[in-house]
């Protein structure tokens, strides 16, 4: 008998997400989407998460409780700058120690390590990890995704990088030996962020489309009159100051919006830059506060019920930064109300539909809500018309080709 051909070894992907504990934040939905896309292609995926990971997520996405610390818990916040810088060094040491131990214990070679939330607290560690274990020793390729801006974008002003941003730029420049050979690949999810980091560090970055794991959206009804008082807004994602939660609360006080229903995700306290806590309007009949993290199914169901998604982000924080919930809305054919001159506005012009207003303008936000509430069927139809373009751009195939097949042009 002829011997059968040997099976091709499955590709191995390790996702490192130190902040993943539960359904809070963007980490769960993002990592779930990455796992689902790769499993569909036969990739063996392991997610290294925080030691406090809840069992439900561990079972669902094959996540392993691993990291003892996460900088996202505010461990290193301190009024004194030298203490904050010391925290950066401590966390990088913790990351190096944990991952070097992990790689030494692994049999064989990992095809790709993906770190989808990278900041200065991780970059020193991953430089040394790439030097020690990269290039095929234990890992063939390390993909680092930077999603946070290194500056604030003030209107009509050129980009001004702070001293801490320049330190970040110097660390990034040290990666050039690894990026030239493809040992390390830097990615982001925003063309504007890619331009920013090119200006900061001359760093070539590949833009990955935001992955989405939402269930297939239900059929959309485009006809039929809307009864008075049935217009439903949703403000998805945990409320924060930079997301304009305070602006939306004020805008909804407009008397003519009394019959508009708005659901806001508000799982934790929200503070202004001065430290004052912002709280939902007590007794506001047109606001429903969602105070607990939502499962994927519950979140998708609430999103499907929305006539519009409202994202009053502050321009200085979201000019270059993406919004995963905006992507989800566009994929489901839901119109958006959004701040102008932000990443969201640039995406809506190509892949969605909606109304924009000047960032921070409460009255203009109220007017946009009112205008859309008067003809929701029209705006839904416009959003559904763009849905196929959104699905093509934010497709699993586009994400996977960027994650696995990306090559970078060597820096000059």
GIPERA-V581593 format. One record per residue. RES is the residue in one letter. SS is DSSP state (~ for helix, > for strand, _ for the rest). NEAR is the number of other ideal C-beta (glycine too) atoms within 12 Angstrom. Layout:
# GIPERA-V581593
res:ss:near
RES:SS:NEAR
RES:SS:NEAR
This chain:
# GIPERA-V581593
res:ss:near
X:_:3
X:_:4
X:_:5
X:_:6
X:_:6
X:_:6
X:_:7
X:_:7
X:_:13
X:_:17
X:_:24
X:>:26
X:>:37
X:>:41
X:>:43
X:>:43
X:_:41
X:_:41
X:_:37
X:_:41
X:_:30
X:_:25
X:_:28
X:_:27
X:_:29
X:_:39
X:~:36
X:~:38
X:~:41
X:~:38
X:~:45
X:~:37
X:~:38
X:~:46
X:~:36
X:~:28
X:~:35
X:~:34
X:~:25
X:~:17
X:_:23
X:_:16
X:_:27
X:>:21
X:>:36
X:>:32
X:>:41
X:>:38
X:>:38
X:>:34
X:_:21
X:_:22
X:_:33
X:_:22
X:~:15
X:~:17
X:~:31
X:~:26
X:~:13
X:~:26
X:~:35
X:_:25
X:>:36
X:>:26
X:>:23
X:>:31
X:>:37
X:_:21
X:_:27
X:_:33
X:~:31
X:~:25
X:~:21
X:_:14
X:_:21
X:_:27
X:_:15
X:_:15
X:_:9
X:_:11
X:~:16
X:~:12
X:~:15
X:~:22
X:~:21
X:~:17
X:~:25
X:~:30
X:~:24
X:~:22
X:~:34
X:~:31
X:~:21
X:~:27
X:~:37
X:~:27
X:~:20
X:~:31
X:~:36
X:~:26
X:~:20
X:~:24
X:~:29
X:~:15
X:~:14
X:_:21
X:_:9
X:_:17
X:_:21
X:>:36
X:>:28
X:>:38
X:>:39
X:>:45
X:>:44
X:_:43
X:_:35
X:_:41
X:_:34
X:~:32
X:~:38
X:~:42
X:~:41
X:~:30
X:~:36
X:~:43
X:~:33
X:~:26
X:~:39
X:~:40
X:~:24
X:~:22
X:~:33
X:_:34
X:_:20
X:_:18
X:_:20
X:_:31
X:>:37
X:>:27
X:>:37
X:>:46
X:>:44
X:>:43
X:>:44
X:_:42
X:_:36
X:_:31
X:_:36
X:_:37
X:_:30
X:_:24
X:_:31
X:_:17
X:_:17
X:_:8
X:_:12
X:_:10
X:_:24
X:_:17
X:_:23
X:_:16
X:~:14
X:~:19
X:~:25
X:~:19
X:~:24
X:~:33
X:~:29
X:~:23
X:~:34
X:~:39
X:~:25
X:_:23
X:_:39
X:~:25
X:~:18
X:~:35
X:~:35
X:~:21
X:~:22
X:_:28
X:_:32
X:>:42
X:>:41
X:>:46
X:>:41
X:>:39
X:_:40
X:_:35
X:~:25
X:~:32
X:~:35
X:~:30
X:~:25
X:~:34
X:~:42
X:~:29
X:~:24
X:~:31
X:~:30
X:_:24
X:_:38
X:_:30
X:_:39
X:>:35
X:>:34
X:_:41
X:_:35
X:_:43
X:_:39
X:_:40
X:_:33
X:_:37
X:_:22
X:_:15
X:_:26
X:_:16
X:_:11
X:_:26
X:_:16
X:_:18
X:_:12
X:_:12
X:_:11
X:_:24
X:_:12
X:_:13
X:_:15
X:_:18
X:_:35
X:>:32
X:>:44
X:>:39
X:>:48
X:_:43
X:_:39
X:_:31
X:_:37
X:_:33
X:_:28
X:_:34
X:_:36
X:_:41
X:~:39
X:~:34
X:~:40
X:~:49
X:~:33
X:~:25
X:~:38
X:_:38
X:_:26
X:_:25
X:~:12
X:~:19
X:~:35
X:_:21
X:_:23
X:_:42
X:>:29
X:>:44
X:>:35
X:>:42
X:>:37
X:_:32
X:_:22
X:_:20
X:_:18
X:>:29
X:>:17
X:_:18
X:_:15
X:_:9
X:_:11
X:_:12
X:>:16
X:>:27
X:_:22
X:_:30
X:_:22
X:_:9
X:_:10
X:_:23
X:_:17
X:_:30
X:>:34
X:>:24
X:>:26
X:>:27
X:_:19
X:_:16
X:_:27
X:_:28
X:_:22
X:~:27
X:~:17
X:~:20
X:~:35
X:~:28
X:~:19
X:~:31
X:~:41
X:~:29
X:~:25
X:_:41
X:_:40
X:>:47
X:>:49
X:>:52
X:>:55
X:_:49
X:_:44
X:_:35
X:~:36
X:~:27
X:~:30
X:~:40
X:_:34
X:_:38
X:_:39
X:_:42
X:_:42
X:~:40
X:~:41
X:~:47
X:~:43
X:~:43
X:~:50
X:~:45
X:~:41
X:_:42
X:_:39
X:_:48
X:>:44
X:>:51
X:>:50
X:>:47
X:>:44
X:_:31
X:_:27
X:_:39
X:~:40
X:~:47
X:~:33
X:~:25
X:~:39
X:~:36
X:~:21
X:~:18
X:~:37
X:_:44
X:_:35
X:>:39
X:>:37
X:>:33
X:>:36
X:_:24
X:_:31
X:_:29
X:_:21
X:~:25
X:~:19
X:~:25
X:~:40
X:~:32
X:~:22
X:~:36
X:~:45
X:~:28
X:~:25
X:~:38
X:~:37
X:~:23
X:_:19
X:~:37
X:~:24
X:~:23
X:~:37
X:~:37
X:~:21
X:~:27
X:~:38
X:~:30
X:~:20
X:~:31
X:~:30
X:~:17
X:~:22
X:~:34
X:~:26
X:~:17
X:~:28
X:_:38
X:_:24
X:~:29
X:~:19
X:~:25
X:~:36
X:~:29
X:~:19
X:~:34
X:~:39
X:~:29
X:~:19
X:_:29
X:_:18
X:_:28
X:_:16
X:_:15
X:_:21
X:_:8
